[in-house]
Amino acid sequence: MKFNTTKIRELHANLVSGNITTKELHDQAHKAISEKNTTINALIETYSEMPGTVGKHVLSGIPVAMKDNILFKGKKVSAGSKMLENYVATYDSKIAEIFNTIGAHVVGRANMDEFAMGSSTETSYYGKTLNPLDESRVPGGSSGGSAAAVASGMAMYALGSDTGGSVRQPAAYCGLVGLKPSYGAVSRRGLMAMASSLDCIGPITRCVEDAEIVFNAISEYDSLDATSVKIKDREKYQEKNSNKKVIGVPRSFLNREGLGDQARENFEQSLSKMKSEGYTIVDIELPTIEHALAVYYIIQPAEASSNLARYDGIRYGLSVEGEDLADSYKKTKTEGFGDEVRRRIMLGAHVLSSGHHDEYYYKAQSLRKIITQEVHNAFDNVDIIATPTTSDVAFKFGEKKDPVAMYLEDIFTVPYNLTGNPAISIPSGLNSEGMPYGMHFTAPLFCEKKLFEAGKDFERAII
Amino acid sequence: MIIYTLCMNNTDIQTLADLSRLHLSSTEIESYAKDFEGILQYINTIQSIGINQEDETYVGTNTNYLREDTESYSSGEFSENLLQAAPQRDGDFIKVQKIL
């Protein structure tokens, strides 16, 4: 049973009935790895451990690729950085605990932009990952290795982390489904922190149903993550969960943000297909959302510069000895961090510095509140907010040299990391060169169920 | 009227590098100065938006769920694992260079 022609539930049913074995799935994943990974470079390390017999959980025995920033005790984990090249996790993430309990089968750790900073997986210390659909193009990022592993059949699904679009954008670029859950729905214990008020763990899968299955498995409350939201508190938000099939489109935002002609056409066609599924399409105004990316590029570097201060060469990770302690810190950080990570640490230091924090950090926090309010208010009248996932299809290597051009990749995905809302990217057809577009749906907080319903309707509509 | 920083000179970048504990070559400094010009120009677009006083004082509303302040693990349970990750150790201590 090929990964690309089946669904997780079907694979598991066949494992249970004995039509296939967990070893056969393991072999299939490793065959794809040995054929393609030297070129695609989706996985930094592969695991040869054989899976056990299949268990009851629907994810038991199903091959999965894990982004290189989620900790499994005793396994190397490096966040795509030289800083942590030889770091071995000293504890299990919540994800690892869940996966060990259900008998998930991890095939390897997936390449990523260094410390999840990037939109193309070009900044990894372990080399760039290629897009399996067209090797001259980027797979997106920062979870580019996760997406490329699924797209090339090395795993049935993958986990990534999404701080500004890092699950949804690579999913869109590789023709897959990518889900960023609500902030607080999936525990980040044991996820290496980049920007803590924005980071979410989410699945990359072949279809919406699979994304729902993985989300249901990983969205347990975790008392050891102070931002994990209790199930009973999530329920308070779920009164908005019934789907009245109204889609809101922030037209004026789309008109301003440099959508390619073919991308726009694809988006309009997607909307009309949703109409044929019984959805009503209305225009909505989100007046401040056009500033979301600028706000993000203040808050995210600020938080990243604080979080990455811990890599000092004393307790773990790379350590380069200098003339004195201060010099050792400098030598360690200079040698351990790549270009983009340094740029964002310095940007964070700038926006937090005493002369500038009012004009940048505090102003950005205020705008974040306004944007959040606007998005939450919009859900009084609509069930789903729809935009394209990206302005265009996957770009070619080397095409975006300027940092701001790269940052603009996240223009449509970033707003919902700021607001905390769940969002999903679903393949919406191909351009004239055969590269996929993504349709992006956002739902009210903790109303992932609504994303899955609308998402499945969308998949049906575009066949 | 406030004049916002739209460009940074090499000294500014050097200061940020020092704050971030990074050694940068003069070529790297030049290159980051150029990048920062574009980035600051982009993020400075938020300065054009007026916000009311109530929003100005906003600091965030996330709720943290904290556990009871009790012993959650036994002493020494994780020590050896953590010490093994240290670049330099001396018995049960992590070794560092002289501080004073």
Interface residues (C-beta under 8 A of the other chain):
Chain A: Y87 V88 T90 Y91 S197 S223 L224 A226 T227 S228 V229 K230 T288 H291 L293 A294 V295 Y297 I298 S305 G313 I314 R315 Y316 G317 L318 S319 E321 D324 L325 A326 S328 Y329 K330 K331 K333 T334 F337 R342 R343 I345 M346 L347 A349 H350 V351 S353 H356 E359 Y360 Y362 K363 A364 Q365 S366 L367 R368 K369 I370 D402 P403 V404 Y407
Chain B: I2 Y4 T5 I13 L16 A17 L19 S20 R21 L22 H23 L24 Y32 D35 F36 G38 I39 Y42 I43 N44 T45 I46 Q47 I49 I51 D55 E56 T57 Y58 V59 G60 N62 T63 N64 Y65 L66 R67 F78 N81 L82 Q84 A85 A86 P87 Q88 I94 V96 Q97 K98 I99
